[in-house]
């Protein structure tokens, strides 16, 4: 692929605006994950209840993607994106000023943060519609790499919370949110091609298509696994390996950075060898990674109540970091993805509450990844001989 050809094929200011919009939306969406230890500190909640709280924004984002996508098709992606960003900013400003005093308040805020996660349904189609089929993998990878916002969340939010209180995190978040909204309003453009508005019957036909259900299942595992890990891992590292909030956030930032950085690479690989081959290999790797995590023992207790710091934690802690980095590679590829993220975070909480450990949850997700691999083996030939043969892209 030649860079000049790629640049001239579409509209790069929209691609950049979509990346930034998704980045800040994703940052807001996953902000409760690294802050859960601080937000719930005075609420005396059980571990499984804490995992439930960090799962709510993920589920909300999944469910809101459908109406937000419909709205984008009706009034345009740009206007929809600006409205959604304004809603998230209003909620963020309220929490910065007044805080969250109860479990119900945290749950309500989690639902609102789902609007940020639903930005996926606006940003990626807005960017992809500017580009021909041969560049879709790279475009989706670049725009989708906006989930690198999780890196900033997990890296800086715990430190800000430790020094100035967790509400200060949302005050700081408002600054880039406002700046990106201004750039998005000025630079982003909807593609000139006219899209036919779809009726409820059209969407019913889409959902009735077995291929649609296969894509939802694959996305449930891939993006769901990524966002579920991003939200649940700070709490997981604090509970399982007794790390401080800052240390847990730093390790999750490293894991998410690996997964986010791999997205454009994964898109390029998919363009070269086909999405089925690329995803099949990743499913196999992720299944083994989750299984290995399930077999890792609990970390040693920390010498202080604050937990292990990044510089004195046991060296063994780097083993799950490496394994989770492999699992985060599935940030390649919908509403189903967000549901998968909710399911992962919720399952980990239930596993801890019922069995006293996290192993059962990770074994379950290893089996899901294996089922994804088996599903791809089943459908790949039919896909390549039907719509893949006329799409113009490698399948």
C-alpha positions as CSV (number, residue, x, y, z in Angstrom):
1,X,0.0,0.0,0.0
2,X,1.3,3.4,-1.0
3,X,0.7,6.2,1.5
4,X,0.0,8.8,-1.1
5,X,-2.6,6.6,-2.8
6,X,-4.2,6.0,0.5
7,X,-4.3,9.7,1.4
8,X,-5.8,10.7,-1.9
9,X,-8.4,7.9,-1.8
10,X,-10.5,9.4,1.0
11,X,-10.8,12.3,3.4
12,X,-8.0,12.2,6.0
13,X,-9.3,15.1,8.2
14,X,-12.5,13.1,8.7
15,X,-10.4,10.0,9.5
16,X,-8.4,11.9,12.1
17,X,-11.5,13.5,13.5
18,X,-13.2,10.1,13.8
19,X,-10.1,8.7,15.5
20,X,-10.0,11.5,18.1
21,X,-13.8,11.4,18.6
22,X,-13.7,7.7,19.2
23,X,-10.6,8.1,21.4
24,X,-12.2,10.5,23.8
25,X,-15.5,8.6,23.8
26,X,-13.7,5.4,24.6
27,X,-11.8,7.2,27.3
28,X,-15.0,8.3,29.0
29,X,-16.6,5.0,28.5
30,X,-13.9,3.0,30.3
31,X,-13.1,5.6,33.0
32,X,-14.9,3.7,35.8
33,X,-12.6,0.7,35.4
34,X,-9.3,2.3,36.7
35,X,-11.3,4.4,39.2
36,X,-13.4,1.7,40.7
37,X,-11.1,1.2,43.7
38,X,-11.3,4.9,44.5
39,X,-15.0,5.5,43.7
40,X,-16.3,2.5,45.8
41,X,-13.8,2.9,48.6
42,X,-16.4,4.2,51.1
43,X,-19.3,2.1,49.8
44,X,-18.4,-1.3,51.5
45,X,-19.3,-3.3,48.4
46,X,-18.4,-7.0,47.8
47,X,-15.9,-7.8,45.0
48,X,-18.6,-9.1,42.6
49,X,-20.6,-5.9,43.1
50,X,-17.6,-3.8,42.1
51,X,-17.1,-5.9,38.9
52,X,-20.8,-5.3,38.2
53,X,-20.3,-1.6,38.4
54,X,-17.5,-1.5,35.9
55,X,-19.5,-3.8,33.6
56,X,-22.5,-1.4,33.4
57,X,-20.9,1.2,31.1
58,X,-19.9,-1.6,28.8
59,X,-23.4,-3.0,28.5
60,X,-24.9,0.5,28.1
61,X,-22.5,1.3,25.3
62,X,-23.4,-1.9,23.6
63,X,-27.1,-1.3,23.7
64,X,-26.9,2.4,22.8
65,X,-24.9,1.7,19.6
66,X,-28.0,0.5,17.8
67,X,-30.1,3.7,18.4
68,X,-27.0,5.9,17.9
69,X,-26.3,4.1,14.6
70,X,-29.9,4.6,13.5
71,X,-29.7,8.2,14.4
72,X,-26.5,8.7,12.4
73,X,-28.2,7.1,9.4
74,X,-31.1,9.4,9.8
75,X,-29.6,12.9,10.6
76,X,-26.0,12.3,9.7
77,X,-23.0,11.0,11.5
78,X,-21.5,14.4,12.3
79,X,-24.5,15.8,14.0
80,X,-25.1,12.6,15.9
81,X,-21.5,12.6,17.1
82,X,-21.7,16.2,18.3
83,X,-24.9,15.5,20.2
84,X,-23.5,12.4,21.8
85,X,-20.3,14.2,22.8
86,X,-22.4,17.0,24.4
87,X,-24.4,14.5,26.5
88,X,-21.2,12.8,27.8
89,X,-19.7,16.1,28.6
90,X,-22.7,17.2,30.6
91,X,-22.7,14.1,32.7
92,X,-18.9,14.3,33.2
93,X,-19.2,18.0,34.4
94,X,-22.0,17.0,36.8
95,X,-19.9,14.2,38.4
96,X,-16.9,16.5,38.6
97,X,-18.9,19.1,40.5
98,X,-21.1,16.9,42.7
99,X,-19.5,13.5,42.9
100,X,-21.2,10.1,43.3
101,X,-22.5,9.2,46.7
102,X,-24.2,5.9,46.3
103,X,-24.1,2.7,44.3
104,X,-27.2,3.7,42.4
105,X,-25.6,7.0,41.4
106,X,-22.5,5.1,40.1
107,X,-24.8,2.8,38.1
108,X,-26.7,5.8,36.6
109,X,-23.4,7.4,35.6
110,X,-22.2,4.2,34.1
111,X,-25.3,4.1,31.9
112,X,-24.6,7.6,30.7
113,X,-20.9,6.8,30.0
114,X,-22.3,4.2,27.6
115,X,-23.0,7.0,25.2
116,X,-19.2,7.4,24.9
117,X,-18.9,3.8,24.1
118,X,-21.6,4.0,21.5
119,X,-19.4,6.5,19.6
120,X,-18.1,3.4,17.8
121,X,-21.3,3.3,15.8
122,X,-20.7,6.8,14.5
123,X,-16.9,7.2,14.1
124,X,-16.0,4.0,12.2
125,X,-18.8,4.2,9.6
126,X,-18.2,7.9,9.1
127,X,-14.5,7.2,8.3
128,X,-14.9,4.0,6.3
129,X,-17.5,5.5,3.9
130,X,-14.8,7.7,2.5
131,X,-12.6,4.9,1.4
132,X,-12.7,2.0,-1.2
133,X,-12.8,-1.7,-0.2
134,X,-9.1,-2.2,-0.5
135,X,-8.4,0.2,2.3
136,X,-11.1,-0.8,4.7
137,X,-8.9,-2.8,6.9
138,X,-6.4,0.0,7.5
139,X,-9.1,2.6,7.8
140,X,-11.0,0.6,10.4
141,X,-7.8,-0.1,12.2
142,X,-6.8,3.6,12.3
143,X,-10.2,4.9,13.3
144,X,-10.7,2.0,15.7
145,X,-7.4,2.6,17.4
146,X,-9.1,5.4,19.1
147,X,-9.5,2.9,21.9
148,X,-6.0,3.9,22.9
149,X,-7.9,6.3,25.1
150,X,-8.1,3.5,27.6
151,X,-4.3,3.7,27.9
152,X,-4.6,7.3,29.0
153,X,-7.4,6.4,31.5
154,X,-5.5,3.5,33.1
155,X,-2.1,5.3,33.1
156,X,-3.1,8.7,34.5
157,X,-6.5,8.4,36.2
158,X,-5.3,6.4,39.2
159,X,-2.4,8.8,39.8
160,X,-4.7,11.9,39.6
161,X,-7.2,10.2,41.9
162,X,-4.5,9.3,44.4
163,X,-3.2,12.9,44.6
164,X,-6.3,15.1,44.1
165,X,-9.3,12.8,44.4
166,X,-11.1,10.8,41.8
167,X,-13.5,13.6,40.9
168,X,-10.5,15.6,39.6
169,X,-10.1,13.0,36.9
170,X,-13.4,14.0,35.4
171,X,-12.5,17.7,35.6
172,X,-9.3,16.9,33.7
173,X,-11.2,14.8,31.2
174,X,-13.5,17.8,30.2
175,X,-10.5,19.7,28.7
176,X,-9.6,17.2,25.9
177,X,-13.3,16.5,25.4
178,X,-14.0,20.2,24.6
179,X,-11.0,20.5,22.4
180,X,-11.8,17.4,20.4
181,X,-15.5,18.4,20.0
182,X,-14.3,21.7,18.5
183,X,-12.0,20.0,16.1
184,X,-14.6,17.4,15.2
185,X,-17.1,20.1,14.4
186,X,-14.7,21.9,12.1
187,X,-12.9,19.0,10.4
188,X,-15.3,16.0,10.1
189,X,-17.5,15.7,7.1
190,X,-20.1,13.1,6.2
191,X,-19.3,11.1,3.0
192,X,-20.9,12.7,-0.2
193,X,-22.4,9.4,-1.2
194,X,-26.1,9.2,-0.4
195,X,-27.1,6.4,1.9
196,X,-30.5,4.8,1.6
197,X,-32.4,5.1,4.8
198,X,-33.2,1.7,6.2
199,X,-36.6,0.8,7.6
200,X,-37.3,-1.4,10.6
201,X,-38.0,-4.2,8.1
202,X,-34.6,-3.8,6.6
203,X,-32.9,-4.1,10.0
204,X,-35.1,-7.2,10.7
205,X,-33.8,-8.8,7.5
206,X,-30.2,-8.0,8.5
207,X,-30.6,-9.6,11.9
208,X,-32.3,-12.6,10.4
209,X,-29.2,-13.2,8.2
210,X,-27.1,-16.0,9.7
211,X,-23.9,-14.2,8.7
212,X,-25.0,-11.2,10.8
213,X,-25.3,-13.5,13.8
214,X,-21.9,-15.0,13.1
215,X,-20.3,-11.5,12.9
216,X,-22.0,-10.6,16.2
217,X,-20.7,-13.7,17.8
218,X,-17.1,-13.1,16.6
219,X,-17.3,-9.5,17.7
220,X,-18.7,-10.6,21.1
221,X,-15.4,-12.4,21.6
222,X,-13.0,-9.9,20.0
223,X,-13.9,-6.4,20.8
224,X,-15.9,-7.7,23.8
225,X,-12.8,-9.3,25.2
226,X,-10.8,-6.1,24.6
227,X,-13.1,-3.7,26.3
228,X,-14.0,-6.2,29.0
229,X,-10.3,-6.5,29.9
230,X,-9.8,-2.8,29.8
231,X,-12.6,-2.2,32.3
232,X,-12.1,-5.2,34.6
233,X,-8.3,-5.6,34.8
234,X,-7.5,-2.7,37.1
235,X,-9.9,-4.2,39.7
236,X,-8.6,-7.7,38.9
237,X,-5.0,-6.8,39.4
238,X,-5.9,-5.1,42.7
239,X,-7.8,-8.1,44.0
240,X,-5.8,-11.0,42.5
241,X,-2.2,-9.6,42.8
242,X,-2.7,-7.1,45.6
243,X,-1.4,-4.1,43.6
244,X,-2.0,-0.5,44.4
245,X,-4.5,1.4,42.1
246,X,-1.6,3.2,40.4
247,X,0.4,0.1,39.8
248,X,-2.7,-1.8,38.4
249,X,-3.5,1.1,36.2
250,X,0.0,1.2,34.8
251,X,0.0,-2.5,33.9
252,X,-3.4,-2.3,32.3
253,X,-2.2,0.8,30.3
254,X,0.6,-1.3,28.9
255,X,-1.7,-4.2,28.0
256,X,-4.3,-1.9,26.3
257,X,-1.5,0.0,24.5
258,X,-0.4,-3.3,23.0
259,X,-3.9,-4.2,21.9
260,X,-4.7,-0.7,20.5
261,X,-1.4,-0.4,18.7
262,X,-2.0,-3.8,17.1
263,X,-5.3,-2.7,15.5
264,X,-3.8,-0.9,12.4
265,X,-1.3,-3.7,12.1
266,X,-4.1,-6.3,12.3
267,X,-6.1,-4.4,9.7
268,X,-3.1,-4.3,7.4
269,X,-2.5,-8.1,7.9
270,X,-6.2,-8.7,7.2
271,X,-6.0,-6.8,4.0
272,X,-3.0,-8.8,2.9
273,X,-4.0,-12.4,3.9
274,X,-7.7,-12.1,4.5
275,X,-9.7,-11.4,7.7
276,X,-10.7,-15.0,8.2
277,X,-7.1,-16.2,8.4
278,X,-6.0,-13.3,10.6
279,X,-8.8,-13.8,13.0
280,X,-8.5,-17.6,13.1
281,X,-4.9,-17.2,14.2
282,X,-5.8,-14.7,16.9
283,X,-8.7,-16.8,18.2
284,X,-6.2,-19.7,18.7
285,X,-3.7,-17.5,20.5
286,X,-6.3,-15.8,22.7
287,X,-7.9,-19.2,23.7
288,X,-4.5,-20.4,24.9
289,X,-3.7,-17.1,26.7
290,X,-7.0,-17.1,28.6
291,X,-6.5,-20.8,29.6
292,X,-3.0,-20.0,30.8
293,X,-4.3,-17.0,32.9
294,X,-6.8,-19.4,34.5
295,X,-3.9,-21.6,35.7
296,X,-1.8,-18.8,37.2
297,X,-1.9,-18.6,41.0
298,X,-2.9,-15.7,43.1
299,X,-0.2,-13.1,43.9
300,X,1.6,-12.8,47.2
301,X,-0.1,-10.5,49.8
302,X,1.3,-6.9,49.8
303,X,3.2,-5.8,52.9
304,X,0.9,-2.7,53.3
305,X,-2.7,-1.9,52.9
306,X,-1.9,0.3,49.9
307,X,-0.8,-2.7,47.9
308,X,2.3,-3.4,45.9
309,X,3.7,-0.5,44.0
310,X,4.9,-0.9,40.4
311,X,8.5,-1.0,41.5
312,X,8.3,-3.6,44.3
313,X,5.6,-6.0,43.1
314,X,6.7,-9.6,42.6
315,X,8.3,-10.4,39.2
316,X,5.7,-13.1,38.7
317,X,3.1,-10.4,38.1
318,X,4.6,-9.8,34.6
319,X,3.4,-13.2,33.5
320,X,-0.3,-12.4,33.5
321,X,0.6,-9.0,31.9
322,X,2.2,-10.8,29.0
323,X,-0.8,-13.2,28.7
324,X,-3.4,-10.4,28.8
325,X,-1.4,-8.5,26.1
326,X,-2.0,-11.5,23.8
327,X,-5.7,-11.5,24.7
328,X,-5.9,-7.8,24.0
329,X,-4.8,-8.4,20.4
330,X,-8.4,-9.2,19.6
331,X,-9.1,-5.5,19.4
332,X,-9.0,-6.1,15.7
333,X,-12.3,-6.0,14.6
334,X,-21.4,-3.6,16.9
335,X,-23.3,-3.9,19.7
336,X,-22.4,-7.6,20.3
337,X,-18.9,-6.6,21.1
338,X,-20.0,-4.4,24.0
339,X,-22.3,-7.1,25.3
340,X,-19.2,-9.4,25.3
341,X,-17.3,-6.9,27.3
342,X,-20.1,-6.7,29.9
343,X,-20.3,-10.5,29.9
344,X,-16.6,-10.8,30.6
345,X,-16.5,-8.3,33.4
346,X,-19.7,-9.7,35.0
347,X,-18.4,-13.3,34.6
348,X,-15.2,-12.5,36.4
349,X,-17.1,-11.0,39.3
350,X,-19.4,-14.0,39.5
351,X,-16.5,-16.4,39.3
352,X,-14.8,-14.6,42.3
353,X,-18.0,-14.5,44.3
354,X,-19.1,-18.1,43.7
355,X,-15.8,-20.0,43.6
356,X,-13.5,-17.6,45.4
357,X,-11.2,-17.2,42.4
358,X,-11.1,-16.0,38.8
359,X,-10.0,-19.3,37.1
360,X,-13.5,-20.5,36.2
361,X,-14.2,-17.2,34.4
362,X,-11.1,-17.3,32.3
363,X,-11.6,-21.0,31.4
364,X,-15.1,-20.1,30.1
365,X,-13.7,-17.3,27.9
366,X,-10.9,-19.6,26.6
367,X,-13.7,-22.0,25.5
368,X,-15.5,-19.0,23.8
369,X,-12.4,-18.1,21.9
370,X,-12.1,-21.7,20.8
371,X,-15.7,-21.7,19.6
372,X,-14.9,-18.6,17.6
373,X,-12.1,-20.4,15.9
374,X,-14.4,-23.4,15.2
375,X,-17.0,-21.0,13.8
376,X,-14.6,-19.4,11.4
377,X,-13.5,-22.8,10.1
378,X,-17.1,-23.6,9.5
379,X,-18.1,-20.5,7.5
380,X,-14.9,-19.4,5.8
381,X,-15.4,-21.4,2.5
382,X,-19.0,-20.2,2.1
383,X,-18.0,-16.6,2.7
384,X,-15.1,-16.7,0.2
385,X,-17.4,-18.2,-2.5
386,X,-20.3,-15.8,-1.9
387,X,-20.1,-12.2,-0.8
388,X,-16.4,-12.3,-0.4
389,X,-15.9,-13.1,-4.1
390,X,-17.6,-9.9,-5.1
391,X,-16.6,-7.5,-2.3
392,X,-13.2,-6.5,-3.7
393,X,-11.5,-7.2,-0.4
394,X,-9.7,-10.3,0.9
395,X,-11.8,-12.4,3.2
